[in-house]
């Protein structure tokens, strides 16, 4: 979104934070002094939560004025119990770039290595920016707000939980690895979720016919951020790290697709206690789609077993396998699609592929719901 005629209030500036913290009503003066502007953008609103009440009052008094409030954390807003303007504001979530937004600029290998955070991919020194991104974020949002008492423990927690990316989250195991209490780890995970750095994916339990696992799966919000945190050494298999990154990349696209489409679906995974697992289940009013992700160039019969198990329990479901090969084909009722083609074709407002799909967007037809980057 480009807003050339908007007036911006950038709360990343310490001077402005101090200015508005001392007197939030000064925002009224800003609006009154810019009568030619009808759009006001307040960036990082969580830094001065008291501004929300002022914005609410200004909206009531000036219905022709539009406010766009952006932030990277909801934790401080929740903690301070400020006016969240229920019924007066629409909440929108911004995700890393989607492949459909980048079009021909999208490169799967780069996305798996550096992620799709705009700040990172716009810089020539992407690796350096990526390493600094989380360090700066942790310092500014966690340390400055006093969200944790021991940054050393939190740093160890970040490394330990990176092994849980795209896996079942066992708080007890992470706590043992970090040598801290379980409640401390639960608090740390909550901080990551509030800062929009991580997300938990619940298990799909509707009309369950088998015993299912009780733990959620854990993901960082961006594949590049995961790669920057995940320790690597002689005992770490690159294929394992790459596979987790690919699965996370698919999830971040599914989340963006769903949010930008109006949250018409809920996202889950499915795993039985016997070990059969489907990476993603997309559930909506008229949709039930099971998606498996494989970091391999070929599809074997074994790769389809979990999807077949899911289909036996949910015969109305559509099943899909994403892999690293080049051909799209149908095998045993499962639509097998090259992962890069699927990501490029995932377009907000458009349905997920079915057996009649030919990958039109990936073959050059522009996505109608997305502007050109």
SERO-4910 file (N, C-alpha, C, O; in steps of 0.05 Angstrom, whole numbers):
BEGIN
 pado doro    nc1    nc2    nc3   cac1   cac2   cac3    cc1    cc2    cc3    oc1    oc2    oc3
  Unk    A     17    -24      0      0      0      0     17     25      0     36     27     16
  Unk    A     12     43    -18     26     68    -19      7     91    -13    -14     93    -24
  Unk    A     15    109      6     -1    131     15     14    157     13     23    168     34
  Unk    A     18    167    -11     35    191    -14     23    216     -1     37    235      6
  Unk    A     -4    217      3    -17    240     14    -22    238     44    -34    255     56
  Unk    A    -12    217     57    -17    213     85      4    228    102     26    234     93
  Unk    A     -4    234    127     14    246    146     24    223    164      8    209    176
  Unk    A     51    220    167     62    198    182     72    208    209     85    229    211
  Unk    A     66    192    229     77    196    256     94    171    262     82    150    268
  Unk    A    120    173    262    138    150    265    147    148    294    165    163    302
  Unk    A    136    130    309    143    126    337    168    110    341    174    103    363
  Unk    A    182    104    319    209     93    323    228    115    332    250    109    342
  Unk    A    220    140    329    236    162    338    233    166    369    211    170    378
  Unk    A    255    163    384    253    167    413    242    194    421    228    197    441
  Unk    A    249    215    406    239    242    412    209    243    410    195    255    427
  Unk    A    198    231    389    168    231    386    155    214    407    133    221    417
  Unk    A    167    192    414    156    175    436    154    191    462    134    191    475
  Unk    A    176    205    468    176    222    492    155    244    490    141    250    510
  Unk    A    153    256    467    135    278    462    106    270    466     91    284    480
  Unk    A     98    247    455     70    238    457     64    224    484     42    224    493
  Unk    A     85    212    496     81    200    522     75    221    543     57    217    560
  Unk    A     89    243    541     84    265    560     56    277    557     44    285    576
  Unk    A     46    278    532     20    289    527      8    277    502     12    287    480
  Unk    A     -7    255    505    -19    242    482    -38    260    466    -42    257    442
  Unk    A    -50    280    480    -69    299    467    -55    316    445    -69    329    430
  Unk    A    -29    315    444    -15    330    424    -21    319    396    -17    333    376
  Unk    A    -31    295    394    -39    284    368    -62    301    357    -64    304    333
  Unk    A    -79    312    374   -101    329    365    -90    353    350   -100    362    330
  Unk    A    -68    364    362    -55    387    349    -44    381    322    -45    397    303
  Unk    A    -33    356    319    -22    347    294    -44    346    273    -40    355    250
  Unk    A    -67    334    281    -89    332    262   -100    360    255   -106    365    232
  Unk    A   -103    377    275   -114    403    270    -95    420    252   -105    437    237
  Unk    A    -69    415    254    -50    430    238    -46    420    210    -31    431    195
  Unk    A    -59    398    204    -57    386    177    -84    380    165    -91    357    159
  Unk    A   -100    401    163   -128    398    154   -129    389    125   -150    378    116
  Unk    A   -108    392    110   -108    383     82   -103    352     80   -105    341     58
  Unk    A    -97    340    102    -93    311    102   -117    296    113   -129    305    133
  Unk    A   -124    274    100   -147    258    109   -139    230    119   -155    215    129
  Unk    A   -113    224    116   -103    198    125    -79    204    143    -60    218    136
  Unk    A    -79    192    167    -57    195    186    -47    167    193    -63    150    202
  Unk    A    -22    162    190     -9    137    196      8    140    221     25    157    222
  Unk    A      2    123    241     18    123    266     32     96    267     20     75    271
  Unk    A     59     97    263     75     72    262     85     65    290     93     82    305
  Unk    A     84     39    297     93     28    323     76     40    345     86     50    365
  Unk    A     49     38    342     30     49    361     34     38    389     28     51    409
  Unk    A     45     13    392     47      1    418     67     16    436     68     11    460
  Unk    A     83     33    424    103     48    440     90     70    457    101     78    478
  Unk    A     67     79    448     51     99    464     22     90    464      6    101    449
  Unk    A     15     70    480    -12     60    480    -34     80    485    -56     77    476
  Unk    A    -28    101    501    -48    121    507    -58    136    483    -80    147    484
  Unk    A    -44    135    461    -53    148    436    -78    135    425    -93    148    410
  Unk    A    -84    110    432   -107     96    422   -133    110    430   -152    112    415
  Unk    A   -134    119    455   -158    133    465   -162    160    449   -185    167    443
  Unk    A   -140    174    444   -142    199    429   -151    193    401   -168    208    390
  Unk    A   -140    172    388   -148    165    361   -178    158    360   -193    167    342
  Unk    A   -187    143    380   -215    136    382   -233    161    382   -253    163    368
  Unk    A   -226    180    399   -241    205    401   -240    221    375   -260    233    366
  Unk    A   -217    222    362   -214    236    336   -231    223    314   -242    237    298
  Unk    A   -233    197    314   -249    183    295   -279    190    299   -293    195    279
  Unk    A   -287    191    324   -315    198    330   -322    226    321   -343    232    311
  Unk    A   -303    245    325   -308    273    320   -303    280    291   -313    300    281
  Unk    A   -287    264    276   -280    270    249   -283    245    231   -263    232    224
  Unk    A   -308    239    224   -312    214    208   -299    214    181   -297    193    168
  Unk    A   -291    237    171   -278    239    144   -248    233    146   -235    231    125
  Unk    A   -237    230    170   -209    225    173   -204    195    178   -219    182    193
  Unk    A   -184    184    165   -177    156    168   -150    153    182   -131    167    176
  Unk    A   -149    136    202   -125    130    216   -116    102    209   -131     83    209
  Unk    A    -90     99    204    -78     73    199    -57     69    221    -37     84    222
  Unk    A    -61     50    239    -44     46    262    -29     20    257    -41     -1    254
  Unk    A     -2     20    257     14     -3    253     30     -9    278     37      9    294
  Unk    A     36    -35    282     52    -42    306     64    -70    302     55    -85    285
  Unk    A     84    -76    317     98   -102    315     95   -118    341    107   -139    343
  Unk    A     78   -109    359     73   -124    384     47   -116    396     40    -92    397
  Unk    A     32   -136    406      7   -130    419     10   -133    449     -9   -127    464
  Unk    A     33   -141    458     37   -148    487     33   -123    505     18   -125    525
  Unk    A     46   -101    498     44    -77    515     15    -67    515      6    -57    535
  Unk    A      1    -68    492    -26    -59    491    -44    -75    509    -61    -65    523
  Unk    A    -40   -102    508    -56   -119    526    -50   -114    555    -68   -113    572
  Unk    A    -24   -110    561    -16   -107    589    -26    -82    601    -33    -81    625
  Unk    A    -27    -60    586    -35    -34    597    -65    -30    596    -75    -11    607
  Unk    A    -80    -49    584   -109    -47    584   -120    -22    571   -139    -10    581
  Unk    A   -108    -14    548   -116     11    535   -141      6    518   -150    -16    514
  Unk    A   -152     28    508   -175     28    490   -167     15    463   -151     26    448
  Unk    A   -178     -9    458   -171    -23    433   -191    -18    411   -191    -31    390
  Unk    A   -209      1    415   -228     11    395   -244    -11    382   -247    -11    357
  Unk    A   -255    -28    398   -272    -49    387   -296    -37    372   -309    -19    382
  Unk    A   -300    -46    348   -322    -36    331   -315    -10    316   -330     -1    299
  Unk    A   -292      1    322   -284     26    308   -260     22    290   -252     40    275
  Unk    A   -248     -2    291   -224     -6    275   -224    -34    263   -235    -53    275
  Unk    A   -213    -37    240   -209    -63    226   -181    -72    230   -162    -56    225
  Unk    A   -177    -96    239   -150   -107    243   -140   -121    218   -153   -139    208
  Unk    A   -117   -114    209   -104   -127    186    -76   -136    194    -62   -122    209
  Unk    A    -68   -159    185    -41   -170    191    -24   -168    166    -32   -176    144
  Unk    A      0   -158    169     19   -157    147     39   -180    150     51   -183    172
  Unk    A     43   -195    129     61   -218    130     85   -212    113     86   -192     98
  Unk    A    106   -229    114    128   -226     95    116   -229     66     94   -237     63
  Unk    A    132   -221     47    123   -222     19    113   -250     12    123   -270     22
  Unk    A     93   -250     -5     84   -275    -18     98   -278    -45    106   -258    -57
  Unk    A    101   -302    -54    113   -307    -80     98   -293   -102    110   -282   -121
  Unk    A     71   -292   -100     54   -279   -120     59   -249   -121     56   -237   -143
  Unk    A     66   -237    -99     73   -209    -99     99   -203   -113    101   -183   -128
  Unk    A    118   -221   -110    144   -217   -122    145   -225   -152    161   -215   -167
  Unk    A    127   -243   -159    126   -252   -187    152   -264   -196    162   -283   -184
  Unk    A    163   -253   -218    188   -264   -229    212   -260   -211    233   -272   -214
  Unk    A    209   -242   -192    231   -237   -173    233   -258   -151    254   -260   -137
  Unk    A    213   -275   -149    213   -296   -129    233   -318   -136    232   -328   -159
  Unk    A    250   -326   -117    268   -348   -121    266   -366    -97    271   -357    -74
  Unk    A    259   -391   -101    254   -409    -79    278   -413    -61    276   -412    -37
  Unk    A    301   -417    -73    326   -422    -57    332   -397    -40    339   -400    -17
  Unk    A    329   -374    -51    334   -349    -36    314   -346    -13    321   -338      9
  Unk    A    289   -353    -19    268   -351      1    273   -370     25    268   -363     48
  Unk    A    284   -393     18    290   -413     40    314   -404     56    316   -411     79
  Unk    A    332   -390     43    357   -382     57    354   -356     72    362   -353     95
  Unk    A    342   -336     59    340   -309     71    312   -301     79    308   -281     93
  Unk    A    292   -317     72    265   -310     79    253   -289     61    265   -283     40
  Unk    A    230   -278     69    216   -259     52    208   -233     67    189   -220     59
  Unk    A    222   -227     89    217   -202    103    226   -179     85    249   -179     76
  Unk    A    209   -160     79    216   -138     59    242   -124     66    258   -119     48
  Unk    A    247   -118     92    272   -105    100    296   -120     92    317   -109     85
  Unk    A    294   -147     93    317   -164     88    322   -167     58    344   -163     48
  Unk    A    301   -173     43    306   -179     14    311   -154     -2    320   -155    -25
  Unk    A    305   -131     10    310   -105     -5    339    -97     -2    348    -78    -15
  Unk    A    355   -110     15    382   -102     20    402   -120      6    397   -145      4
  Unk    A    423   -109     -4    444   -125    -18    458   -144      2    465   -166     -6
  Unk    A    462   -135     26    475   -152     47    454   -166     63    450   -161     87
  Unk    A    439   -185     50    416   -197     63    424   -214     87    410   -214    107
  Unk    A    446   -228     85    454   -245    108    460   -228    132    452   -235    154
  Unk    A    474   -206    128    481   -189    151    456   -176    163    454   -174    187
  Unk    A    438   -167    145    414   -154    155    396   -174    170    384   -167    190
  Unk    A    396   -199    160    380   -219    173    390   -225    201    375   -228    220
  Unk    A    417   -226    204    429   -232    230    423   -209    249    419   -213    273
  Unk    A    423   -184    239    419   -161    256    389   -157    262    382   -146    283
  Unk    A    372   -167    245    343   -162    247    333   -171    275    321   -156    289
  Unk    A    337   -197    281    326   -207    306    341   -196    330    328   -192    351
  Unk    A    367   -192    328    382   -181    350    371   -153    358    368   -147    381
  Unk    A    367   -136    337    356   -110    343    328   -111    353    320    -97    371
  Unk    A    312   -130    342    285   -133    350    283   -142    379    267   -131    395
  Unk    A    300   -161    386    300   -171    414    308   -149    433    296   -146    454
  Unk    A    329   -134    425    338   -113    443    317    -91    447    311    -82    469
  Unk    A    305    -82    425    286    -59    426    259    -67    438    248    -53    455
  Unk    A    249    -90    430    222    -97    438    221   -113    464    201   -112    479
  Unk    A    242   -128    470    241   -145    494    257   -133    517    247   -130    539
  Unk    A    281   -124    511    298   -113    533    287    -86    542    285    -81    566
  Unk    A    281    -69    523    272    -42    530    245    -42    545    240    -25    562
  Unk    A    228    -61    538    202    -63    551    203    -80    577    183    -82    591
  Unk    A    227    -91    583    230   -106    607    213   -131    608    203   -139    629
  Unk    A    210   -144    584    193   -168    583    206   -192    595    192   -211    604
  Unk    A    232   -193    596    247   -215    609    268   -204    627    278   -182    623
  Unk    A    274   -219    648    293   -210    668    322   -219    661    341   -205    668
  Unk    A    324   -241    647    350   -253    642    353   -257    612    342   -276    601
  Unk    A    367   -239    598    370   -241    569    387   -265    561    383   -276    539
  Unk    A    405   -273    579    421   -297    573    403   -322    571    407   -338    552
  Unk    A    385   -325    590    366   -348    589    348   -346    564    342   -367    552
  Unk    A    340   -322    557    323   -319    534    338   -326    508    326   -337    490
  Unk    A    363   -318    506    379   -324    483    382   -355    480    381   -365    458
  Unk    A    387   -368    503    389   -398    502    363   -410    494    362   -430    479
  Unk    A    341   -399    503    314   -408    496    310   -406    465    299   -424    453
  Unk    A    318   -383    453    314   -379    425    328   -401    409    317   -412    390
  Unk    A    353   -407    417    368   -428    402    354   -455    407    351   -471    388
  Unk    A    346   -461    431    334   -487    437    308   -491    422    302   -513    412
  Unk    A    291   -470    422    265   -474    409    267   -474    379    248   -482    365
  Unk    A    289   -465    368    292   -466    339    292   -495    329    285   -500    306
  Unk    A    299   -514    346    298   -542    339    269   -552    338    264   -574    327
  Unk    A    250   -536    349    222   -544    348    207   -533    324    184   -539    320
  Unk    A    221   -516    308    208   -505    284    198   -527    266    213   -545    259
  Unk    A    173   -526    259    160   -547    242    157   -573    256    155   -594    243
  Unk    A    158   -573    283    156   -598    299    136   -593    322    128   -571    327
  Unk    A    129   -615    335    113   -613    358    128   -598    380    152   -602    384
  Unk    A    114   -580    393    126   -564    414    122   -577    441    100   -580    451
  Unk    A    145   -586    452    145   -597    479    158   -576    498    182   -573    498
  Unk    A    142   -562    513    152   -541    531    171   -553    551    191   -541    559
  Unk    A    165   -578    561    181   -591    581    209   -596    570    229   -592    584
  Unk    A    211   -606    545    237   -611    533    254   -586    529    278   -586    535
  Unk    A    241   -565    520    255   -539    516    264   -529    543    287   -518    545
  Unk    A    248   -532    564    256   -522    590    280   -537    601    298   -525    612
  Unk    A    281   -564    596    305   -579    605    329   -571    589    351   -569    601
  Unk    A    326   -565    563    349   -557    547    360   -530    557    384   -525    556
  Unk    A    342   -512    565    350   -485    573    357   -483    603    368   -463    612
  Unk    A    351   -504    618    355   -505    647    339   -482    661    349   -469    679
  Unk    A    314   -479    652    296   -460    665    270   -475    670    266   -497    661
  Unk    A    252   -462    684    226   -475    691    208   -476    667    211   -461    648
  Unk    A    189   -494    669    169   -497    647    152   -471    644    146   -463    622
  Unk    A    145   -459    667    129   -435    665    144   -412    652    133   -395    639
  Unk    A    171   -412    656    188   -391    643    187   -395    613    184   -375    599
  Unk    A    190   -420    604    189   -425    575    162   -418    563    160   -406    542
  Unk    A    140   -425    578    113   -418    568    111   -387    565     98   -378    546
  Unk    A    123   -373    584    122   -344    582    139   -334    559    131   -315    545
  Unk    A    162   -346    554    178   -338    531    164   -343    505    165   -326    487
  Unk    A    150   -366    502    136   -373    478    113   -352    474    108   -343    451
  Unk    A    100   -345    495     79   -325    494     90   -298    484     76   -284    469
  Unk    A    114   -291    493    127   -266    483    131   -267    453    126   -248    439
  Unk    A    142   -290    443    147   -292    415    121   -290    399    120   -278    377
  Unk    A     99   -301    409     73   -299    395     63   -270    396     53   -261    375
  Unk    A     65   -257    418     56   -229    420     72   -211    402     61   -191    392
  Unk    A     98   -217    399    115   -200    382    113   -209    352    127   -198    335
  Unk    A     95   -228    347     90   -238    319    114   -251    307    117   -252    283
  Unk    A    132   -261    324    156   -275    314    150   -304    310    163   -317    293
  Unk    A    131   -315    324    126   -344    323     96   -349    324     80   -331    331
  Unk    A     88   -373    316     60   -381    315     58   -410    322     76   -426    316
  Unk    A     37   -417    336     31   -445    342      8   -455    324    -11   -441    320
  Unk    A     11   -479    314     -9   -491    296    -23   -513    311    -10   -532    320
  Unk    A    -50   -512    315    -64   -532    330    -70   -557    313    -70   -556    288
  Unk    A    -74   -579    327    -81   -604    313   -110   -603    304   -127   -592    318
  Unk    A   -116   -616    282   -143   -617    271   -157   -641    284   -149   -664    281
  Unk    A   -178   -635    299   -192   -655    316   -221   -659    308   -234   -676    321
  Unk    A   -231   -645    289   -260   -647    282   -267   -676    273   -254   -687    256
  Unk    A   -287   -687    287   -297   -714    281   -273   -734    280   -272   -751    262
  Unk    A   -255   -732    299   -232   -749    300   -240   -778    304   -256   -785    321
  Unk    A   -228   -796    287   -233   -824    289   -210   -839    302   -212   -863    308
  Unk    A   -188   -825    306   -165   -838    318   -155   -822    341   -163   -799    345
  Unk    A   -137   -833    357   -125   -818    378   -104   -799    366    -86   -808    351
  Unk    A   -106   -774    373    -88   -754    361    -70   -742    383    -75   -744    407
  Unk    A    -48   -730    374    -29   -718    393    -42   -693    405    -61   -682    394
  Unk    A    -32   -685    429    -43   -662    443    -27   -637    440    -37   -616    447
  Unk    A     -2   -639    430     15   -615    428     10   -600    402      3   -612    381
  Unk    A     14   -574    403     14   -557    379     41   -560    364     60   -570    376
  Unk    A     41   -552    339     67   -549    325     76   -520    327     59   -502    329
  Unk    A    102   -516    325    113   -489    329    128   -481    304    141   -497    291
  Unk    A    124   -455    296    138   -444    273    146   -415    278    132   -400    291
  Unk    A    170   -408    268    177   -380    266    162   -368    242    155   -383    224
  Unk    A    157   -342    242    139   -330    222    152   -328    195    138   -324    175
  Unk    A    178   -332    193    192   -329    168    215   -349    166    229   -354    186
  Unk    A    218   -362    143    239   -382    139    267   -372    144    284   -385    155
  Unk    A    272   -347    135    299   -335    139    305   -330    168    327   -334    176
  Unk    A    285   -320    183    289   -316    212    295   -342    226    312   -344    243
  Unk    A    281   -364    218    287   -390    229    315   -398    223    330   -408    241
  Unk    A    324   -395    198    351   -403    191    372   -387    206    394   -397    212
  Unk    A    366   -361    212    386   -345    225    389   -352    255    409   -347    267
  Unk    A    368   -365    266    369   -373    295    379   -401    298    393   -407    318
  Unk    A    373   -418    279    379   -447    282    409   -452    282    422   -446    262
  Unk    A    420   -463    304    449   -470    304    455   -491    283    438   -509    278
  Unk    A    479   -490    272    487   -510    252    515   -520    259    533   -504    267
  Unk    A    519   -546    257    545   -558    263    549   -584    249    532   -592    233
  Unk    A    571   -598    255    577   -623    241    555   -645    244    552   -662    227
  Unk    A    540   -644    266    520   -664    271    493   -657    261    474   -672    263
  Unk    A    490   -633    249    464   -624    238    463   -631    208    481   -624    192
  Unk    A    442   -645    201    439   -653    173    426   -629    157    404   -620    165
  Unk    A    439   -620    136    428   -597    120    400   -603    110    383   -586    109
  Unk    A    395   -628    102    368   -635     91    346   -632    112    324   -624    106
  Unk    A    353   -637    138    334   -633    159    327   -604    163    303   -597    166
  Unk    A    347   -587    162    343   -558    165    327   -547    141    309   -531    144
  Unk    A    335   -556    117    322   -547     93    292   -555     93    275   -540     84
  Unk    A    287   -580    102    260   -589    102    242   -573    121    219   -567    114
  Unk    A    253   -567    144    237   -550    163    233   -522    152    211   -511    156
  Unk    A    253   -511    138    250   -485    127    229   -485    105    213   -466    103
  Unk    A    228   -506     88    209   -508     67    181   -510     78    162   -496     68
  Unk    A    177   -526     99    151   -528    111    142   -502    123    119   -494    121
  Unk    A    160   -487    136    154   -461    147    147   -441    125    129   -424    129
  Unk    A    161   -443    103    155   -424     80    127   -429     70    113   -409     63
  Unk    A    118   -454     68     91   -460     59     71   -449     79     51   -437     71
  Unk    A     76   -452    105     58   -442    125     55   -412    124     33   -401    125
  Unk    A     78   -398    121     75   -369    121     60   -359     96     46   -338     98
  Unk    A     61   -374     74     44   -367     51     15   -373     56     -3   -358     49
  Unk    A      9   -396     69    -18   -403     75    -31   -383     94    -54   -376     91
  Unk    A    -15   -374    114    -25   -355    133    -31   -328    119    -52   -315    124
  Unk    A    -13   -319    102    -17   -294     88    -41   -297     69    -58   -279     69
  Unk    A    -43   -319     54    -66   -323     36    -92   -322     52   -111   -310     43
  Unk    A    -93   -335     75   -117   -336     91   -124   -309    103   -147   -300    102
  Unk    A   -105   -295    114   -110   -269    126   -119   -249    105   -137   -233    109
  Unk    A   -104   -248     83   -111   -229     62   -137   -236     48   -149   -219     35
  Unk    A   -147   -260     51   -172   -269     39   -196   -264     58   -218   -270     51
  Unk    A   -190   -254     82   -212   -249    101   -215   -270    122   -236   -273    134
  Unk    A   -194   -286    126   -194   -308    146   -218   -326    143   -233   -331    162
  Unk    A   -221   -336    119   -244   -353    113   -239   -382    122   -257   -398    123
  Unk    A   -214   -388    128   -207   -416    136   -192   -415    162   -182   -395    172
  Unk    A   -190   -439    174   -172   -443    197   -150   -462    189   -155   -480    172
  Unk    A   -127   -459    200   -104   -475    192    -96   -494    215    -96   -486    238
  Unk    A    -90   -519    208    -84   -539    228    -63   -558    217    -54   -555    194
  Unk    A    -55   -577    233    -40   -601    223    -55   -625    234    -73   -622    251
  Unk    A    -47   -648    226    -60   -673    234    -39   -694    240    -22   -699    224
  Unk    A    -40   -705    264    -21   -726    271    -33   -745    291    -43   -737    312
  Unk    A    -32   -771    285    -42   -791    302    -21   -799    322      3   -794    318
  Unk    A    -29   -812    344    -10   -821    364      7   -844    353     28   -850    363
  Unk    A     -3   -856    331     13   -877    318     35   -866    300     52   -880    291
  Unk    A     34   -839    295     56   -827    280     49   -817    252     66   -804    239
  Unk    A     25   -823    242     17   -813    216     12   -783    218     -3   -773    235
  Unk    A     25   -767    200     23   -738    202     19   -725    175     32   -732    155
  Unk    A      0   -706    174     -4   -688    151      4   -660    159     -6   -651    180
  Unk    A     21   -647    144     33   -622    153     12   -600    157     13   -586    177
  Unk    A     -7   -597    138    -26   -576    140    -54   -585    132    -58   -601    114
  Unk    A    -74   -576    147   -102   -580    141   -115   -553    140   -115   -538    159
  Unk    A   -126   -547    117   -140   -522    112   -170   -527    113   -181   -542     97
  Unk    A   -184   -515    133   -212   -521    138   -228   -496    136   -223   -476    149
  Unk    A   -249   -497    118   -267   -474    115   -295   -484    112   -301   -507    114
  Unk    A   -313   -465    106   -342   -472    104   -347   -493     83   -363   -511     86
  Unk    A   -332   -490     60   -336   -509     38   -310   -523     31   -308   -536     10
  Unk    A   -290   -521     48   -263   -531     41   -252   -549     63   -253   -542     86
  Unk    A   -240   -571     55   -224   -587     72   -201   -598     55   -205   -616     39
  Unk    A   -178   -587     59   -155   -593     42   -131   -602     60   -124   -588     78
  Unk    A   -120   -625     54    -97   -635     69    -72   -632     51    -72   -640     28
  Unk    A    -51   -620     62    -27   -614     47     -3   -626     61      2   -621     84
  Unk    A     13   -641     46     38   -652     56     61   -639     40     58   -634     16
  Unk    A     82   -633     54    105   -619     42    130   -637     44    137   -647     65
  Unk    A    143   -643     21    166   -660     20    189   -645      7    187   -635    -15
  Unk    A    212   -644     20    236   -632      9    251   -652     -7    274   -659     -1
  Unk    A    238   -662    -28    250   -683    -45    242   -678    -74    220   -667    -79
  Unk    A    259   -686    -93    253   -682   -121    236   -704   -133    226   -701   -155
  Unk    A    231   -726   -118    215   -747   -128    194   -755   -106    198   -750    -83
  Unk    A    172   -766   -115    150   -774    -98    149   -804    -97    147   -817   -118
  Unk    A    150   -816    -73    148   -845    -70    121   -852    -58    107   -835    -48
  Unk    A    114   -877    -60     89   -886    -48     87   -881    -19     66   -875     -8
  Unk    A    110   -883     -5    111   -878     24    103   -849     30     91   -844     51
  Unk    A    110   -830     13    104   -802     18     74   -797     18     65   -777     30
  Unk    A     58   -815      6     30   -811      4     14   -824     26    -11   -820     28
  Unk    A     27   -840     43     13   -856     63     -3   -840     83    -26   -847     89
  Unk    A      8   -818     93     -6   -802    113    -31   -789    101    -52   -787    114
  Unk    A    -28   -779     76    -51   -767     62    -73   -788     57    -96   -782     59
  Unk    A    -65   -812     51    -85   -834     47    -99   -840     74   -123   -845     74
  Unk    A    -84   -840     96    -96   -844    122   -117   -822    128   -138   -828    138
  Unk    A   -109   -798    122   -127   -775    127   -152   -778    110   -174   -773    119
  Unk    A   -148   -786     84   -171   -789     66   -190   -811     75   -214   -809     71
  Unk    A   -179   -832     88   -196   -853     97   -214   -844    120   -236   -853    124
  Unk    A   -204   -825    136   -220   -814    158   -238   -791    148   -259   -787    159
  Unk    A   -229   -777    128   -244   -754    117   -246   -757     87   -231   -744     72
  Unk    A   -264   -774     77   -266   -779     48   -273   -754     32   -269   -753      8
  Unk    A   -285   -734     45   -292   -709     31   -269   -691     26   -271   -670     12
  Unk    A   -246   -697     38   -222   -679     36   -208   -682      9   -208   -703     -3
  Unk    A   -197   -659      0   -179   -659    -22   -150   -662    -11   -144   -650     10
  Unk    A   -133   -676    -25   -106   -681    -15    -86   -671    -36    -90   -673    -60
  Unk    A    -64   -660    -25    -44   -648    -42    -16   -653    -30    -13   -652     -6
  Unk    A      3   -659    -47     31   -662    -38     48   -642    -54     48   -641    -78
  Unk    A     63   -626    -39     82   -607    -51    110   -618    -49    118   -628    -28
  Unk    A    125   -617    -71    151   -629    -71    170   -612    -88    161   -592   -100
  Unk    A    196   -619    -90    216   -602   -103    221   -610   -132    241   -601   -144
  Unk    A    204   -626   -144    207   -634   -172    195   -613   -191    189   -591   -183
  Unk    A    192   -621   -216    183   -603   -237    155   -609   -248    143   -592   -260
  Unk    A    146   -634   -245    121   -642   -258     97   -642   -239    100   -648   -215
  Unk    A     74   -634   -249     49   -636   -234     34   -661   -244     31   -665   -268
  Unk    A     25   -678   -225     12   -702   -233     -7   -711   -211     -5   -702   -188
  Unk    A    -24   -730   -218    -43   -741   -199    -36   -770   -194    -34   -786   -213
  Unk    A    -32   -778   -169    -25   -805   -162    -41   -815   -139    -41   -803   -117
  Unk    A    -56   -836   -143    -73   -848   -122    -92   -827   -109    -96   -827    -85
  Unk    A   -102   -809   -126   -121   -789   -116   -108   -765   -103   -122   -747    -95
  Unk    A    -81   -764   -102    -67   -742    -90    -55   -724   -112    -41   -734   -130
  Unk    A    -61   -698   -112    -50   -679   -131    -21   -672   -122    -18   -660   -101
  Unk    A     -2   -679   -138     27   -674   -131     35   -649   -148     34   -650   -172
  Unk    A     44   -629   -134     50   -603   -147     78   -594   -139     86   -595   -116
  Unk    A     94   -584   -158    120   -571   -151    115   -549   -131     98   -532   -135
  Unk    A    130   -549   -110    126   -529    -88    128   -500    -98    112   -484    -90
  Unk    A    148   -495   -115    151   -467   -124    127   -458   -141    119   -435   -139
  Unk    A    116   -476   -157     92   -469   -173     69   -463   -155     54   -444   -159
  Unk    A     65   -480   -134     43   -476   -115     46   -449   -102     26   -434   -100
  Unk    A     70   -442    -92     73   -416    -78     68   -392    -96     55   -373    -88
  Unk    A     78   -394   -120     73   -372   -139     44   -369   -146     35   -347   -153
  Unk    A     29   -390   -144      1   -390   -153    -18   -384   -130    -42   -380   -135
  Unk    A     -8   -384   -105    -26   -379    -82    -33   -350    -82    -16   -332    -76
  Unk    A    -58   -344    -87    -68   -316    -90    -91   -311    -71   -111   -325    -72
  Unk    A    -89   -290    -55   -112   -283    -37   -138   -279    -52   -139   -267    -74
  Unk    A   -159   -290    -41   -185   -288    -54   -190   -310    -74   -213   -313    -83
  Unk    A   -169   -326    -80   -172   -348    -99   -172   -374    -84   -158   -376    -64
  Unk    A   -186   -395    -93   -187   -421    -79   -160   -435    -82   -144   -430   -100
  Unk    A   -156   -454    -64   -133   -472    -67   -137   -490    -92   -160   -495   -100
  Unk    A   -115   -500   -103   -118   -516   -128   -134   -541   -123   -136   -551   -100
  Unk    A   -146   -552   -144   -159   -578   -143   -149   -595   -166   -129   -587   -179
  Unk    A   -161   -617   -171   -150   -636   -191   -152   -625   -219   -139   -635   -237
  Unk    A   -168   -604   -224   -171   -593   -250   -152   -569   -254   -151   -557   -275
  Unk    A   -136   -563   -233   -119   -539   -233    -96   -543   -253    -85   -565   -256
  Unk    A    -89   -521   -267    -67   -522   -286    -46   -502   -279    -28   -497   -295
  Unk    A    -47   -490   -255    -25   -472   -247    -24   -446   -263     -3   -437   -270
  Unk    A    -47   -434   -269    -48   -411   -287    -32   -388   -278    -17   -376   -294
  Unk    A    -34   -380   -252    -20   -357   -243     10   -361   -245     25   -343   -252
  Unk    A     19   -386   -239     48   -391   -241     58   -390   -269     82   -388   -274
  Unk    A     40   -393   -288     49   -393   -316     47   -365   -330     47   -363   -354
  Unk    A     44   -345   -313     46   -318   -324     21   -301   -322     22   -277   -328
  Unk    A     -2   -313   -313    -26   -297   -309    -24   -282   -283    -20   -295   -262
  Unk    A    -25   -255   -282    -21   -240   -257    -43   -246   -237    -66   -250   -245
  Unk    A    -36   -246   -212    -55   -250   -191    -72   -225   -188    -62   -204   -183
  Unk    A    -99   -228   -191   -116   -204   -192   -119   -190   -165   -127   -167   -164
  Unk    A   -112   -204   -143   -116   -192   -117    -91   -179   -105    -91   -169    -83
  Unk    A    -69   -179   -121    -44   -168   -111    -33   -147   -130    -34   -151   -154
  Unk    A    -23   -125   -119    -11   -105   -137     17   -114   -145     28   -133   -133
  Unk    A     27   -102   -166     54   -109   -174     74    -98   -153     70    -76   -143
  Unk    A     95   -114   -147    114   -105   -126    130    -80   -136    147    -70   -122
***
